[in-house]
Amino acid sequence: MQPVAPNWRTSTYTGTENCVEVADNDPTMVMVRDTKAPSGGLLAVQPTTWVAFVEFAKAK
């Protein structure tokens, strides 16, 4: 399977500061990075892990 180029998007729930971007267009991983440091590190997780995290965050 060919790697998919990340399609970064900013969360609609973030403000103008302390934003995160998510790339979830690859079926094998979801990537998260800091908008203030896009060339810095990123977090890559399996899609099922990301879904579980989002559901947990919504419940809080």
CORHUPE-V754258 format. One record per pair of residues at least 12 apart in sequence whose C-alpha atoms are under 10 Angstrom apart, sorted by the first residue. I is the first residue (numbers start at 1). J is the second residue. Records with the same first field share a line. If there is no record, write none. Layout:
BEGIN
I->J + J
END
This chain:
BEGIN
1->28
2->26
3->26 + 27 + 28
4->24 + 25 + 26 + 27 + 28 + 29
5->23 + 25 + 26
6->22 + 23 + 24 + 25 + 26 + 30 + 31
7->21 + 22 + 23 + 24 + 25 + 26 + 31
8->20 + 21 + 22 + 23 + 24 + 25 + 31 + 32 + 33 + 35 + 38
9->21 + 22 + 23 + 24 + 32 + 35
10->22 + 23 + 32 + 33 + 34 + 35
16->35
17->35 + 36
18->34 + 35 + 36
19->33 + 34 + 35 + 36
20->32 + 33 + 34 + 35 + 36 + 37 + 38
21->33 + 34 + 35 + 36 + 38 + 42
22->34 + 35 + 42 + 43 + 44
23->44
24->44 + 45 + 46 + 47 + 50
26->46 + 47
27->46 + 47
28->44 + 45 + 46 + 47 + 48
29->43 + 44 + 45 + 46 + 47 + 48 + 49 + 50
30->43 + 44 + 45 + 46 + 47 + 48 + 49 + 50 + 51
31->43 + 44 + 45 + 46 + 47 + 50
32->44 + 45 + 50
END
